[in-house]
Amino acid sequence: MKQALDAWLAESTELMLDVMREAGPDRGCWTWWGRSQAPQTSGALARHQIQEIAVHTYDVQLTQGAAQPLPTEVAVEGVDEFLTTVAATTVPWPFTPATIDLHTTEGPSWRLTLNADGVRCDDLAADAEPGDLAMRGAASELVLYFYARVPLDDLETTGDTEPMERLADWDPNA
């Protein structure tokens, strides 16, 4: 059984890589994130697959009692990918408008703006006024929080956490 599963996974992975190589990064394709800021291209799909692999590798490590942080470069990219693909939407935010600032210990920072226009992600300007909530942590911790692998308490927060808690629970497609 294990050998058959390993063979199927290897064959499926190679097939996916072949198709993505042939398509190139700019080819349009269907994605589930049509109302987000992320492009609907094969390159964006490949970017998302890297995050899926990273988070599920963490899951496997966790089951073996040896969970490791995500690789730094993958995790920093993962914060941006999640915010622009999963969090961002043109669906109007139905709650009190808010701004959430996300800071990685590795350097990059982003701002989520939640309002009647939806949820928008932008790079956070160094001179920006503080948002309603600031979240700080290693990029790996932020990605693992986004995918519900670690609790919000694992991150340093300043301000009202309610907007982030609502965002985590909100389904804009419901």
N, C-alpha and C positions, 0 to 999 in steps of 0.2 A: 504494500500500500504506500509506504513512504517513498519508495523508489519511483512509483508511478506518479505520485504527487510532485516529486522533485523534477521529473522529466516534463510533466505538464507545465510547471511553473517556468522552467528554462525555455521551453518552446514558446510559451505565451509571451514571455519577456522579450525574446528575440524577435518575434512577430511584431510586437508593439514598437520596438526600437527601429526595425526595418521600415515600418510605415511612417514613423516620425522623421526618420532620416530622409526618406523619399519626399515627404511633404515639405520639409524645410520649416523654419520657425515662423514664417509670416503667413502661411496658408490658413485661411479661415476654416473654422470647424465648429460643430455644435458643442456647446458646453452647458452646464447647468447654471452658470453664473451670469446669464445674459443681462441682468439689471445691475451688475456691479461695475466697478471701474476697470476691471481687468479686461484685456482684449480677448476676443473669442478666436484664438489662433492656436495652431499646433504647438507653438513655442510656449504659450501660456499653459496649455495642457501638460506639456513636459515639465514645466516649472511646478505645477501642482502635484504631479506624480512624484517628484523628488520629496515633497513634504509628506505625502502619504507614506512613502517608503520609510522616511526618517521616523515619523511618529509610530508606525507599526513595528519598526525595529526596536524602538524604545519599549513598546508593549511586550515584545518577546523577551527582551532583557529583563523587564520587570517580573515576568513569570518565572524567570530563572534566578531571581534575587540578585541580579547584577546590573540594574538600570544605570545607564551612563547618560550624561547630558548630551544633547544633540551636538554634532560638530558645529563650531562657532559660525563658519561661513554659511552653512546650510540653515542654521537657526536665524541668523540676521535676515537672510533672504526670506525665511519662513514667516517672520513677523510681517514684513511688507506684503508678501503673497497672501497671507490670511486676511490682513486688513483690507486690501484692495479687492480680493476675490470673494471672501465670505462675509465680512462685516459691511462693506460698502454696498449701498443700494439706492436706487431712485425712489423706492417706496417711502412715502412720508413717514417720519418718525411720529408715532401716536402719543408720545409721552412728553413731559417737559423738556424743552430743548436743553442741550448740554454739550460740553466739550470735554473730551478725555485725552489726556496727553500720555503717551507711552514712551518710556525711556529705557534703552538697553544699556547695560554696563559697558558694552562694547563700543558705544558711541552714538549710533543713529537714534533719532526720536521722531515720532509721528503724532499727528493730532487727528482724532476723530471728531467730526462735527455732526451732531445729531439734531435735526430740526425738520421743519415741514417739507424741505426739499429731499429728505432722506438721510442717509448716513454717508459722509464723505471722508476720505482719508487723504491727508496731505503731509508732506514732510514738515516737521515742526521747526519754525524759524527760531534761531538762537535768541532773538530779542522778543519773542512772543510773550504776551501776558499769560500768567498761569491759567490753565483750564479749571473746570469744576472738579476734576479728578486727575491726579497724576499717579501713574503706575510705573514702578521701577523694578528691574530685575535683569538677570542675564537673559539674552535672547532665547536661549533654550527654555528657561522657566516661563517666559511669556508664551511661546508656542505651545508648550505643554499645558498651560492654563487655557489657551484658546481651544484646545482639543479635549478639555475636561479631564486631563491626566493629573493635574495638581490643583489644589484649591486656591482661591484668590488670596487667602491668608499667607501663602508662600511668597507673595510679592509684597514689596513695600508700597503702601498707598498713602496718599495725602488727599484729603477731601472726601466728598460724598461718593461712596461706592455704588449707590443705587443705580445710576445710569448704566454702569457696566453690568451689574446684575440683571437689569432689565434687558440690555442688549443680548446677553448670553441666553436669556429665556425667550426672546422675541423671535417669532417666525414671520418675516415680512410677506411670505407667500400664503399664509393661512387666511 
